[in-house]
Amino acid sequence: MSSDKGKKKSDQKEEDISWLSQEARASIWAVILLVISVVFALSLLDAAGTLGIWVKSALEGLVGWAAWVVPLLLILVVYLVIIGKQAHRRTYHTWGLLLVLFAIAGLFHSIIPMDQAWPAIDQGRGGGYLGFAMSFPFRRLMGSFASALFLCALGVIGVVLLFNTPLTSLLKPWEFWRRLKRVKPQSSLGEGVQLIDDKKHGETKPFLQSTLPTDKGFSKQKIGMVDVPNRIRLPKIDIPLDLLERAEIHPQSGDIRKNCEIIKGTLETFGIQVEMADVHVGPTVTQYTLKPAEGVKLSQITALQNDLALALAALSIRVEAPIPGKALVGIEIPNKSVATVPLRNVLESSEFARRKSPLTITIGQDVAGNAFVADLTKMPHLLVAGATGSGKSVCINTALISLLYQNSPEDLRLILVDPKRVELTMYNGIPHLLTPVIVDVQKTINALKWTVSEMERRYEVLAEKGKRNIESFNQAVSSEDSLPYIIVVIDELADIMAVAAREVEAMIIRLAQMARAVGIHLVLATQRPSVNVITGLIKANITTRVAFSVASGVDSRTIIDSSGAEKLLGRGDMLFISSELTKPKRAQGAYVSEEEVKRVVDFLKQKAQPQYVEAVVQKHTVSGGNGMVGLGDDYDDVLYQEARTLVIETGKASASLLQRRLRVGYARAARLLDLLEDQGVVGPQEGARPREVFVASRASEGFDVQDGQDFDTRDKERIEDDYE
């Protein structure tokens, strides 16, 4: 009980000072340490009055001659806290400071002969009581030389902790001094990236290189050469957590004891004996666990879902039989009031602090109230689906904000697609974007083609270095040559699939199959979970999926291959499934408001400017999984010239004709007719009447009306040679 009270008091204390920024707290610590160091120095100089006399006597008695080192060490810590912005490393500073002080005091006392070691303390010589405690036992145990060597090693370890620097830098004083002057700014969410002035190099470095394939194949022409004046790399932007709101989570689960009795009594009514176990209160639902008696089939319990919901007067319940990894059955009952899970609470959780990847995204909290995070590199792609207003866009925003908190613009680049034009457009202008937020379907297709080309180029780069994935490649090369992660986020997949389903599906499948090793990941979202949008091939290659509330069990099975999503409560209530989970895991999604997103975006805009790669949305060639090729000119299909020749020679223009003669589907044949109409080869559709072919009569005379040149046998042979 006392421990709970103490915990509540500490939580209340943290809440009282949570409005202070990290920089403000560091400044307060720096001022306190600076005042203490000055008082210590004045006391040793007999210039601090009566207090100085006490302090001097205490310091000389405690550490002897090392008393003069104490103010210097404190000033050094002030430098690291203020200049280095490493207030969150106070624990390491403290241990390093103590080890250095212990080692110096012990070495000073090692000079004193053994028979005078104790009297020297009262005389103010040696290392005081601390020096005696550090040196005397070791000198008696292993002699003066070995004890001095041990104390020196202890001091070196203290310096490494104090300055957070490797031992190799200590062996090179000039490198150590340069590292000390240029301490990397650190964030509580990730390591920083050093900003290096490039004036001395006399050149600018490109950010990203890719290949722009031409009409006749892949060339080695470099695109995306973005010059960054006066610097090599963009700095790690330390985004303060104060931009996000923090709140306590207080869900109301109702009368837990009464619900346990109702569950047990209802099951006993139907002849099922159970023993109630633990109860887990989550932000959205409360999970009541029970252990069935021997001989009870789980199907008997799952068949009573409606009866249990009636007895509990609940909107809907979900039975998890069994709970993965436990010999228990879980019954999830909605809470009386749903608690919102702020994104900041998840970012400050211990689960997020233990992350091993910079692409860790925040999901929310599970049914037990524990923070739930996932590693995008292990997924390696994510599909989010659910009905309108169920929380898909908020889920995308929380994932993006958590990635922005962990990665610099040099380590992570984003391609955001928002056909609805209202969800992701607020991210325009942040330095992590490869291109402005895409709202046009044709530009989306071009961006996917560029991503496929970039994937192939990266595989060539990895093959030249003999590396298997982007992690090993980045470790083997310098920071200037490292490859950033690229994440493609499509907020509404259904709108794009409705226009160019086969082409988009082919590129998504190819990226899902191959892009993980080169650091390219997909995050797809849709509010229409139908088999026309979430096809079987897409599901087979994107195994990590999130299902929000849907209308029917058919939609739930389309997303996660099992029912259950139709019983979710909405407003962020989700089921998460991946290749590592045998059953869907229920969670309440983290929430980030539009105002919080705007604050983070505005902060990033103030720190750095975006460096767009224009080639991302330009038309270029990429070999697709179905043999289709996008050309770099106005003609969008490899069969365009063949279709044009067929229409001119036959004098007929219809989709059925192109389907039969070219062996293509209706959608592609209709698009070819639209291209022919745009080029003036055929006329517009006029109801049931066939299209008029404008160039039929003049082509029979050997004249091509499109460009005014002779359309002879040589031109036909050239076309056939180009597209055989």
N, C-alpha and C positions, 0 to 999 in steps of 0.2 A: 504493500500500500504506500509506504513511504517512497519507494522507488518511482511509483507512478506519479506521486505528487512532485517529486524532484524533476521528473521528465516534463510534466506539464509546466513547471516554472521555467525550465530551460527553453521549452518551446515558446513560452510567452515572451521570454527575454529576446529570443531570436526574432520573433515577430515584431517586437518594439523597435528593433534597429534595422529591420529589413528595408526601410525606406532609404537607408544610407547606401550610396554606390560603393563599389569596390575601391575606386580611387580615393573616395573620402575616408574610408576605413584605413587604407594604407597611409594616407596623410596623417591621420590621428596617431597611428603607431609610430610613424617616423618622428613626429614632434615629441612624443613621449620619450623615445629612445635618445633623441638628440639632447633633450634637457638632462636626462640622466647622465649621459656621457660628459656633458659640460660640467655638471655638478661634481662628478668623480674627478675630472681633471683639475678643477679649482681646489678641491679638497686636498689632492696630493701636493698642490702648490701652496697650501696653507692660506688660501684666499676665499674660504667659504664659511668663516666664522665657526661658531660652536658645532653646527651641523657638519662642517668640513672636518673638524677634529675627530668626531665620531666616525665619519665615513672613512677617513684615512686610517684610523686605528683598525677599523673592521677589515678594510681591504688588505692592509699590510699583514694583519694576523691571518687572514684567510688565504691569500695567494702570494704574500711576500713581495719580491721584486716584480712579479708579474702584475702587480697592481697598475703599473704604467701601461700595460698592454690592454687592460679592460676598456678604457675610453676609446682607444683606436678600433677595437673590435666592434664596439657599439656603433661608431660612426660608419664603419664598413657596412654594417647591417642596414643603417639608414640609407646609404647609397643604393644598396640592392633593392630596398623596398620602394624608394621614390623613383630612381632612375630606371631600374630594371623592371618596375611594376610587377614584382613577384610577391605581393602580399599574401597570396594563398599558399606560399611555400614557407610560412613562418616556422613550421615544425622542423623542416630541414635546416633552416637557418639556426634555430635554437640548438639542435644537436651538433651541428658543425661548430658553432660558437663554443659550446661547452667542451667538446673534444679538443679544440685548439687550446683553450684556456687550461684544461687539465694537463695537456702535454707540455705546455710552456712552464707551468708551475712545477711539474715533476722534473723537467730538465734543469730548471734553476736549482732545485733542491738536491739534484744529483751531484752538484759541484761540492756541496758541503760534505765533509768526512762523516763516516757512519757514526762515530762516537759523539759528534757535535750536532747530529741531525735534529734532535729534540730541543736542546737549548737554543739553537739558532732561530727557532720560531719566535721566542720572546724577544730576541735581539733584532727582529725585523729583517733577517737575512734569509736567503734561499727562496723557497716557494710557499712558505707559510704552512698552515695545517693541510691545505689541499695538496701542496707539493710533497709534504711528508707522507700523506696517505697514498700518493701515486708512485713515489719512488722507493720508499723504505722496504715495503714487502717484496718488490721485484728485485731490489739489490740484494736482499737476503736470500732470495730464491735462486737467482741466476747471475748475480754479479753486476758490476757497474756497467760494463760495456753492453751486455745483452739487454739490460733494462733501459739504457739510453736508446738503443736501437728500437726497442718496442715502443717507447714514448715518441720517438720520431715518426714511426709508422702511424701511431695514433693521431699525431698532428697532421700528417698528410691526408689521412681519411677525413679529418675535420675540415681541412681546406677544400677538399673535393665536395663535401656536403655544403659548405658555406657558399662557395661560388658556383656550384652546379656545373663543374667543368671536368672534362676527362683528365686522366693522369698525363696523357701525351702533351696536353697544353701546358701543364705545370713544368714539364721538362724543357719547354721552349718559352722563355720569359716574354719574348716579343709577341708570340701568338697568344699567350695568356693575357697580356695587357690589351691587345686588340679585341679579344673576346670579352674582356671586362668592360671596355668602353662601349661595345656594341652588344649589350645584353638583349636577347630576344624578348619581345613582349609576349607574355604567356596569357592564355585564357583558361578559365576553369573548365572549359569544354574541349580543349584540344591544344596541340602544339602550334607554335607560331611559325611563320615563314619569314626569313630574314630579308629585309629590304636593302639592296646593294646599289650604291651609286655607280652608274655606268659611264660617268664622264671620263674616267681614266682609261676606259677601254676604247673610247673613240668610235663606238658603233652602237647600233640598236639591234636587239635580238628579236627574232620572230616568236610570236606566241604559239602558233599552231601551223603545222604543215599538213597538207593533204594533196590528193591527186584529183585533177579535173579531167576525167576521161573525155576524149573527143568522139566524133562520129565513127571513127574507125578503130576504136579500141582505147586502151588505157595509156595515157601518156604520163610522163613524170613532171609535168608542169606543176609548180607549187602554187597553192592558193591559200587564202587566209593568212597572208603575211602581214600581221598587224604590228606596226612599229610602236614600241613603247619608249618614248623619249626619256633619256637620262636615268633609266633604270632597267634592270634585267627582269626582275620578278615583282609582281604585285605583292603588297604586304598582307599578312594575315590580319583580317579585320576582327578585332576583339569586340564582339557585340555584347554589350552589357545585358545581363538577365533582367535588369530593372525595366527594360522595355516591355517585358511581359508581366502580366498580372498574376499574383499568387493568392490563393484562397484555400481555406480549410475545407476539407470534404466531410460533410456530416449527413450521410444517408439515413433515412428513417425506415427501418425494416419492419416496424410493427411489433406485436407481441410474439417474440421468438418461442417462448415456452408454450404458448397456446397453439401456435402453428405446428410445433412438434407433436403435440398431443392429437391435433386434428389429422395430421398425416398418418401417424401410427394407428389411430382409431379407424380411419377410412380404409386402410389396407387390411386391418383385422376384420373389418366387416365383410370383405371379400375373401377371407380365409388366408391371408398372407401375413405371416409373422415376420416382423422386422425389429431390429434394434437400432434406435436413433444414435447417431454419432455426432461429429463436430458440425458446427454451423459457421459458415463464412459469409460475412456481410460485405458485399461489394457496392460500388457506386450506383448500379442499376438494379441488380437482383441480389437476393440472399439465397445461398446454396445450402440446403439441408441435406446432409449425408446420412445414409442409413445402410445397415448391413442385413441382407435378407437371411432368413433361416435356411438351413440345409434343405435341399430339395425344391426350392422355389425357383422357377424359371424367370429370367429377366423379362421375357416377353409378357408375363402376367402383370408386371409392374408398369411397363410402358403402355400396355393396353388400357390402363386406368388413368391416363392423363386428364381426360375430360372430367372424370369423376372427382379427381383430386382438385381440379380447378373449381368445380362446383362447390366442394366442401370448404375450400379456402376462400371462396368469393374473389378469386383472382382473375385478372383479365386474360391471362394465358400463362401456362407453365411449360417448362421444358425439362424432360427427364433425360439425364445422361447415364446410360447403363451399359457398361460400368464406367467409372471415372478412370481415365488412362493412368496406369501405374498404381492403382489402389483397388482393393477388394471391396469397394463401396459403390453405391448408387447415389447419384446426385439429383436432387429435385430443386430446380431454380424457380423462385417465386419473385415476381416484381416487387420492388420496395414501394412503400407508401409515397415517398417523394424521391425522385431521381436526382442524384448529386452530379454536378458538373465537375469534370476532371480538367483543371487548367494545364496547359502545356508546360508551364514553368515548374509545376510540381513534379512532372515526369522527368524534366531535364535535370532537376536537382536530386533525383532519387539515386539510391546506391546501385540499382540495376543499370542505370544509364552511365554511372561513373565507372562501372566495371567493363564497359564496352571495349572490344578489341579491334574494331574497324571504324574508320572515319565515315563510313556510309551507314551508320546505325540510325534507323528512323524510329521515332516514337509512335507507338500504337495507342497506348492508354493505360488502363488498369483492368486486371482480370477480375473474376468473380470473387476472389479472396481479398481484393483491395490492393494487390501488389502491382507495382509498375510493370508495364509490358512493353518491351522494345524488341526490334528485329533487325537483323543484319542484312542489308540489301545485297551484299556480295555473295551471301549464301543462298539467297532466294532463287535465282539472281534477278528475276523480273517479277513485277507485281501487277495483279489485275484486281481492280476495285469495281464492284457493281452493286446496284441497289436502286430502290425506287426514288422518285423525286423527293427531296427534303429529308432523306434518311441519314445524311451526313457524309456523302462522298467528297464533296468539295472541301469540307473542313478537314477530312482525313488527308487530302492532297496538300492542303496548306500546312498542316502540322508536320507532315513529312518534309516539305520543302524548308520550313523554318528550322527544323532540327538539323537538316543537312547544311544550311547556311551558317549555323552556329559552330559547326565543326570544321568547315573547309574554307580555305582561301580561294579566290578566283583562279589562282594558278593550279589548284588541285582538283577543282570541280567546275565543270561547265554545264549549263542547262540549255535544253531546247524545249520550250513550253508551247504547247498547242492548245488553243482555247476557241473552238468554233462558236461557242455561245457568247464570246466577247465580254463577259461580265465577271468571270471568276479569276483568271490568271493575269489579266491585263494590268493589274495593279503592280506586278513585278517588273514592268518595263523600266529600264534604266539602271537596274542593279548590275554590278560588274561581273556577275557569274554567267550572264546570258551570252550565248554564242550568236544569237540573232534576236531582234525584238519578238515579242510574243506573237506567234503565228495564229491568224484567225481565218486565213484563206485555205480552202481545201487543196488547191493546186500547189500552193507553197508548202503545205504539209507533205504532199507526195514528194516534192523536190527535196524537202528536208530529210525524209526517210531514205531517199536514194543517196543523198550525201552521206548519211550515217552509215549506210552499207558500204559505200566507197571508202569511208574513213576506217571502217572495221577491216576491210581487206588491206588497206595500207598499213594498219597497225600490225596485222599478222605478218606482213612482209618485214616490218621493222623488228618484230620479235624473233622471226626466223633468222635474220642476219646476226642477232646477238645470241642466238641459241637459248632463248628463254621461253618458258611455258606460259607465263601469265604476266599481267601488268605489274603485279607486286614485285616479283623477282626482277623484272626489267628496271623499274624505278630504283631499286636498291643497288643495281649494278652501274647505273649511269649517274651523271651529275644532276643537280637540281634543275639546271637550265635545260637539260635534254629529257627530263622526265615527261611522261604522258599524263595529262589530267584525266580524271574520270568524266564521262559524258553520260548524262541522264536525260532521256527523252520522256517528257510527261505529256500525255494526251488526255485532256479532261473529258471529252465526249467522243468516244470511238464510233458510236453509231452513226453520227453525222458524216464521218469520213467514209465509213464502209458503205453508206447508201449511195455515194457518188462513184467510188472506184474500189469495189469490194475485193475483186481478185488481185488487183495490183497491190493494194494496201496489205491484204492478208499475206501475200507472198513475201513482202519485205519484212513484216512483223515476225513471221515464222522464221525467216532466215536470221534476223537479228536475235530472236529468242534462242535459236539453236547454237549460234556461234559467238555472240558478242560478249559473253561474260568474261572470257579470258583476257580480252583487250580492254576491259574497263568501261564497257558501254552497257547501260541498263535501261530497261523500259518500265514505265509506270503508266498503266492504261486504266481509264475509268469510263464507265458507261452507265446510263440509267435505264437502258433497255436490254435486260439480260435474256436475249433470245438466241436461238442457235444460228440465226443469220449474222449476228454480231460476234458472239462468243462461239466461234466455230470449234469443231473437234480438234483441228490442228493447233489452234491457238491455245486451247486448254491443255493439250498434250505437252506443249512446250513452255507454258507458264503455269507451273505447279503451285505457286504461292498465290492464293486468292483470298480476297476479303469480301464477304457478303454482308450487306446491310439489309434492312427490312425490305422484303419483297411482298408481292401480292399473293403468290401461290407457291405451293410446293414444287411445281414444275420449274418455276424460275429459280428456286433454291437449288434444285438438282442440276440445273444448267450451270450454275456458278460453282458450287462446291461439291457436286456429285452426291449430295445427300439432302434430305429435307431438314428443316429447322429454322431457316432464315425467315420463313413466313410467320414465325412466332416471336420474332424480335420486336422490340418496343419502339424502334425508331430513335431519332435524336442521338445518333452515335453508337447505338447498341449494335454489335457486329459479331460475326463468326469468322475466325481466322484459321486458314488451313494452309499447310506447307508440306513439303516432302518429308520433313522431320516429325510431323504430327500425324498420328494414326487417325485421329478424330478432330473435327473442328473445335477450336478453342474460343470460348465466348469472352468478350471484353467490351468495355466501355471506352470509346474513342476519346482521345485527348481533344480539348477544345481550345482554339485560338480565335479570337475575335478579329473582325476586319480592322478595327483600330490598332490592335497589336501588330498585325501584319503591316499596316501602313507605317507604324513607328519603326519597325525593323527595316523596311524598304527605304524609308527616308534616311535612316542612319547610314545604310550602305551607299546610297547615292551621294551623301556628303563626303564619304571616305574615298571613293574611287569612281572613275567613269567606266562605262562598259566599252569593250573592244569587240565590236561585231565582226563576224566573218560573213561577208556578203554572199559568198559562194554557197552557203547553206541552203538558201531558198532559190537559187538559180537552177535553170534546167540543165541537166547533164546526164550522161549515160551511166547506167548501172545494170549489170546483168541480173535479171530477176530469177526467181525460182521457177517461173512458168515459161521462160524463154522470152519474155517481153523486154523490150529495150526502150528507154526514153531517149529521144534524140536531143541534140543541143540546138535545134532550130525550131520553127513553128510546127513541124510535123511531130506528132506525139506518139506514133506507133510505127514499128518496123514494117507492118503490112500496108502502110499508107500508099506507097507508090504502086504496089501490086493491086490494091483495091481501086486506085485511080485508073490504072491501065485497064482493068476488067470492066469498069463502068463505061469508059470511053469506047472500048471495042464492042461491047454488047449493046450500048445505047440504053441500058436499063440501070436503075439505081433503086435497090430495095435491100432491106436488112436480111430477108430470107435468101436472096441471091448471094450476098456476101457470106452468109452462114454456110451455104452449101459448097460454094466454090473455094472459100478460104479455110473452111473447117474451124470456125470460131463460134463462140457463143453469141447470144443476142446482144448482150451489153456491149461487147467489143465491136460488133457489126454496127450497132447504132452510133457508137462514138466515131467510127470511121466515116459514116455518112455525115455526121456533124462537121467533121474536119473538111470533107469534100465540099460541103455547103459553104463553110467559111472561106474556102479558097476559090469559090465561084465556079466549081466544076459542075455541081448539080444545084437544082433549085430547092426551094423550101417545100416542106410537106403540106399538101393540100387535101386534107381529109383522107378518103379512101383512094384517091387518084395517085398513080405513081409519080415519083419525082421526075422533073424534066432535066435532061442531061444537056447542058449548054454547049459542050465542046464536041458533041458527037459528029456533027456534019463537017466541022473544020478539021477534026482529027483524021477523018477519012481522006482528006486531001493532003495528009502528011504535015499538018501544022499544029503546033502545041500552043493553045491560046493563053496558057498561064504566063509564060515568059516571052512569047513572040518568037520562039526559035523553032527550027525544023525538028519535027518529031519523026526521025527516020530510024532505020534499022540499027544504026550505031548507038542511038540513045536507048533503044530497047535493050541492046546487049549490055550497055553500061549499067542500067538498072538491075538487070538480072545478075550481073557480076557482083554488084554491091550487096545484094541481099540473098545470095545463095548460101 
